[in-house]
Amino acid sequence: MKIAFNRVTQTAKKIGRDLYAVIDNTTGKAVAFGTAAMISAGQALALPPDFTSLTSAIDLSTVSAAALLALAALMGLYLIISGGKTIVGFFKGGR
C-alpha cells in the first residue's frame, strides 16, 4: 500500500513539474513577444494622445467642492465624538 501511495505521489509531482514547465515556457514566450511588440511600437507611441477636446468640456469643480464639504462634515463629527469621549474619560478618571 505504501509503495502504491509513493508511486501515485511521484506521478502527481511529475505531472505538476511538467505542467509548470509548459506554463513557464508559455509565459516566457508571451513576455518576450510583448516586449518585442512594445519596442517596435515605441516610435508610434512617442507622443501621447491629446484628450483636451474631451476633458475641457467637463467641469468637476462642483463635485470636488461637495466632496470636500462632506469630508469636512465627517471630520467635524469625528472631532466632536472623540472630544466627547476625552471629556467623559476625564470625569471618569480613565486616563
DRENSEDO-810856 format. One record per residue: residue in one letter; x, y, z of N, C-alpha, C, O in turn. Coordinates in steps of 0.1 Angstrom, whole numbers, padded with zeros to 4 digits, always signed. Each point is the difference from the previous one (the first is absolute). Layout:
! DRENSEDO-810856
AXYZXYZXYZXYZ/...
END
This chain:
! DRENSEDO-810856
M+0008-0012+0000-0008+0012+0000+0009+0013+0000-0003+0009-0007/K+0013-0010+0015+0009+0012+0001+0007+0002-0013+0002+0012-0004/I+0002-0022-0003+0007+0001-0013-0009+0006-0010+0004+0009-0008/A-0017-0013+0008-0009+0005-0010-0003+0015+0003-0001+0008-0009/F+0000-0004+0022-0002+0014+0003+0012+0008-0004-0002+0011-0005/N+0014-0016+0007+0012+0007-0004+0001+0002-0015+0004+0010-0005/R-0008-0021-0003-0001+0001-0014-0009+0010-0005+0003+0008-0009/V-0015-0007+0015-0010+0010-0004+0005+0014+0004-0002+0009-0008/T+0008-0008+0019+0006+0013+0004+0010+0005-0010+0000+0011-0004/Q+0009-0020+0000+0011+0003-0009-0006+0004-0014+0005+0009-0007/T-0015-0016+0003-0007+0003-0013-0006+0013+0000+0001+0008-0009/A-0008-0004+0020-0006+0013+0002+0010+0011-0001-0002+0010-0006/K+0014-0012+0013+0010+0010+0000+0006+0002-0014+0003+0011-0004/K-0001-0023-0003+0005+0001-0014-0010+0008-0009+0004+0008-0008/I-0017-0011+0009-0010+0007-0008+0001+0015+0004-0001+0009-0009/G+0002-0006+0022+0001+0014+0004+0012+0007-0006-0001+0012-0005/R+0013-0019+0005+0012+0006-0005-0001+0003-0015+0004+0010-0005/D-0010-0020-0002-0002+0001-0015-0009+0012-0003+0002+0007-0009/L-0013-0007+0017-0010+0011-0003+0006+0014+0003-0002+0009-0007/Y+0010-0008+0018+0007+0012+0003+0010+0004-0011+0001+0012-0004/A+0006-0022-0002+0009+0003-0011-0007+0006-0012+0005+0009-0006/V-0017-0015+0003-0007+0004-0012-0005+0015+0003+0001+0008-0009/I-0007-0006+0021-0005+0014+0003+0012+0010+0000-0002+0011-0005/D+0013-0015+0011+0012+0009+0001+0005+0003-0014+0003+0012-0003/N-0002-0022-0006+0004+0003-0013-0009+0009-0008+0004+0009-0007/T-0017-0012+0009-0010+0009-0007+0000+0014+0005-0001+0009-0007/T+0003-0008+0021+0001+0014+0005+0012+0007-0005-0001+0012-0003/G+0012-0019+0002+0012+0006-0005-0001+0005-0014+0004+0010-0004/K-0011-0018-0004-0002+0003-0014-0010+0013-0001+0002+0009-0008/A-0012-0009+0016-0009+0011+0000+0007+0013+0005-0003+0011-0006/V+0011-0012+0016+0008+0012+0004+0009+0005-0011+0001+0012-0002/A+0006-0021-0004+0009+0003-0011-0007+0007-0012+0004+0010-0005/F-0016-0016+0002-0007+0005-0011-0006+0014+0003+0001+0010-0008/G-0006-0008+0021-0005+0013+0004+0011+0010+0000-0003+0012-0003/T+0015-0015+0008+0011+0009+0000+0004+0004-0014+0002+0012-0003/A-0001-0021-0006+0003+0003-0014-0011+0009-0006+0004+0009-0008/A-0016-0012+0011-0011+0009-0005+0001+0014+0005-0003+0010-0007/M+0006-0009+0020+0001+0014+0006+0012+0007-0006-0001+0012-0002/I+0012-0019+0000+0012+0007-0006-0003+0005-0014+0004+0011-0004/S-0011-0020-0004-0002+0004-0014-0011+0011+0000+0001+0008-0010/A-0010-0007+0019-0010+0010+0000+0005+0013+0007-0008+0009+0002/G+0020-0009+0003+0005+0011+0008+0000+0013-0007-0004+0010+0005/Q+0007-0010-0018+0000+0012-0008-0014+0005-0002-0003+0012-0001/A-0007-0021-0001-0014+0003-0002-0006+0007+0013-0009+0008-0002/L+0014-0012+0013-0006+0005+0013+0009+0011+0006-0001+0002+0012/A+0010+0004-0020+0009+0010+0006-0008+0012+0005+0004+0006+0010/L-0014-0002-0017-0008+0011+0004-0013-0005+0006-0007-0008-0007/P+0003+0012+0019-0012-0005+0005-0012+0006-0007+0001+0011-0006/P-0013-0017+0006-0011+0005-0006-0005+0013+0007+0002+0001+0012/D-0008+0008-0019-0005+0012+0005-0015-0001+0003-0008-0001-0009/F+0004+0002+0022-0014-0001+0004-0006+0013+0004-0010+0000+0007/T+0017+0011-0010-0005+0013+0006-0014+0003-0006-0008+0007+0007/S+0005-0011-0019-0013+0003-0005-0011-0007+0007-0012+0004+0001/L+0015-0016+0005-0010-0008+0008-0001+0005+0014-0011+0001+0006/T+0023+0002+0000+0000+0004+0014-0003+0014+0003-0004+0004+0011/S+0005+0005-0021-0002+0014+0003-0015+0003+0002-0004+0010+0006/A-0005-0018-0011-0014+0002+0002-0005-0005+0013-0012+0002+0004/I+0020-0009+0004-0004-0006+0013+0004+0010+0011+0012+0003+0000/D-0021+0001+0008+0004+0008+0012-0004-0007+0012-0011-0003+0003/L+0022-0001+0005-0002-0008+0012+0001+0009+0013+0002-0006+0011/S-0002+0019-0013+0002+0008+0012-0011-0001+0010+0003+0000+0012/T-0015-0001-0016-0011-0001+0009+0000-0014+0007-0003-0001+0012/V+0007-0009-0019+0001-0013+0006+0011-0001+0010-0002-0005+0011/S+0013+0011-0014+0011+0001+0010-0004+0008+0012+0004-0003+0011/A-0011+0014-0013-0004+0008+0011-0010-0008+0009+0001+0001+0012/A-0010-0008-0018-0009-0008+0008+0007-0011+0008-0004-0003+0011/A+0014-0003-0018+0007-0011+0007+0008+0006+0012+0000-0006+0011/L+0006+0017-0013+0008+0007+0011-0009+0004+0011+0003-0001+0012/L-0015+0006-0015-0010+0003+0010-0004-0012+0008-0001+0001+0013/A-0002-0012-0019-0004-0012+0007+0011-0005+0008-0002-0004+0012/L+0015+0004-0017+0011-0004+0009+0002+0009+0012+0004-0005+0010/A-0006+0018-0012+0001+0009+0011-0010-0002+0011+0002+0000+0012/A-0014-0003-0017-0011-0003+0010+0003-0013+0007-0002-0001+0013/L+0007-0009-0019+0004-0013+0006+0011+0002+0010+0000-0005+0011/M+0010+0013-0015+0011+0003+0009-0005+0008+0012+0005-0003+0012/G-0014+0012-0013-0006+0008+0011-0007-0010+0009+0001+0001+0013/L-0009-0010-0018-0007-0010+0008+0010-0008+0008-0002-0003+0011/Y+0013-0002-0018+0010-0008+0007+0006+0008+0011+0002-0006+0011/L+0001+0019-0013+0006+0008+0011-0009+0001+0011+0004+0000+0012/I-0017+0002-0015-0010+0002+0011-0001-0013+0008+0000+0001+0013/I+0000-0012-0019-0002-0013+0007+0013-0003+0008-0001-0004+0012/S+0013+0006-0018+0012-0003+0007+0002+0010+0012+0005-0004+0010/G-0009+0016-0012+0001+0010+0011-0009-0004+0011+0003+0002+0012/G-0015-0006-0015-0010-0004+0010+0005-0012+0008-0001-0001+0012/K+0007-0009-0019+0006-0011+0007+0011+0004+0009+0001-0005+0011/T+0007+0014-0015+0011+0005+0008-0005+0007+0012+0005-0002+0011/I-0015+0010-0012-0006+0008+0011-0006-0010+0010+0002+0001+0012/V-0010-0011-0017-0006-0010+0009+0011-0008+0007-0002-0004+0011/G+0013+0001-0018+0011-0007+0006+0006+0007+0011+0005-0006+0010/F-0004+0020-0011+0006+0008+0011-0009-0001+0012+0005-0001+0011/F-0018+0002-0013-0009-0001+0011+0000-0014+0007-0002-0001+0012/K+0003-0009-0020+0001-0014+0005+0013-0003+0007+0001-0008+0009/G+0009+0015-0014+0014-0003+0005+0006-0011-0007+0009-0008+0005/G-0013+0006-0018+0005-0011-0007+0014+0002-0006+0007-0010-0003/R-0002+0022+0002+0013+0002-0007+0010+0003+0010+0011+0002-0003/
END
